[in-house]
């Protein structure tokens, strides 16, 4: 685990990415898994993210 970044470091990095890509934003964050989901802003409708994949199986 010596080479795994702290969650705060990951959040900072992702925020820097978002700053350079203004059409994207952080849609979801899971601290325990140390991961964040970036989503295209068109999927945020009335302040709510619509990021579920909904298709016929």
C-alpha positions as CSV (number, residue, x, y, z in Angstrom):
1,X,0.0,0.0,0.0
2,X,3.0,2.3,-0.1
3,X,2.2,3.5,-3.6
4,X,-1.5,4.1,-3.1
5,X,-2.5,7.8,-2.9
6,X,-4.7,9.1,-0.1
7,X,-8.2,9.8,-1.0
8,X,-7.7,13.6,-0.5
9,X,-4.9,13.4,-3.1
10,X,-7.1,11.7,-5.6
11,X,-9.9,14.3,-5.0
12,X,-7.4,17.1,-5.5
13,X,-6.1,15.6,-8.7
14,X,-9.6,15.0,-10.1
15,X,-10.6,18.5,-9.3
16,X,-7.6,19.8,-11.2
17,X,-8.7,17.7,-14.2
18,X,-12.2,19.2,-13.9
19,X,-10.7,22.7,-13.8
20,X,-9.2,22.0,-17.2
21,X,-12.3,20.3,-18.6
22,X,-15.1,22.7,-17.7
23,X,-17.7,20.5,-19.4
24,X,-17.1,17.7,-16.8
25,X,-17.7,17.6,-13.1
26,X,-17.5,15.1,-10.2
27,X,-20.7,13.1,-10.3
28,X,-20.0,10.6,-7.6
29,X,-17.3,9.8,-5.0
30,X,-16.7,6.6,-3.0
31,X,-14.0,7.2,-0.4
32,X,-13.6,3.6,0.6
33,X,-12.8,2.5,-3.0
34,X,-10.7,5.7,-3.5
35,X,-12.5,6.4,-6.8
36,X,-14.5,9.3,-8.3
37,X,-16.8,9.4,-11.3
38,X,-16.4,12.3,-13.7
39,X,-19.4,12.9,-15.9
40,X,-20.3,15.2,-18.8
41,X,-22.4,18.1,-17.5
42,X,-25.3,17.4,-19.9
43,X,-26.1,14.4,-17.6
44,X,-26.8,16.8,-14.7
45,X,-30.4,17.8,-15.1
46,X,-31.9,20.2,-12.6
47,X,-29.0,19.6,-10.3
48,X,-29.3,15.8,-10.3
49,X,-27.0,13.5,-12.0
50,X,-28.5,11.0,-14.5
51,X,-25.6,8.5,-14.9
52,X,-27.3,5.2,-14.8
53,X,-27.0,3.0,-17.9
54,X,-30.6,2.1,-18.8
55,X,-31.0,-0.2,-21.8
56,X,-32.8,-3.3,-22.8
57,X,-31.0,-6.5,-21.9
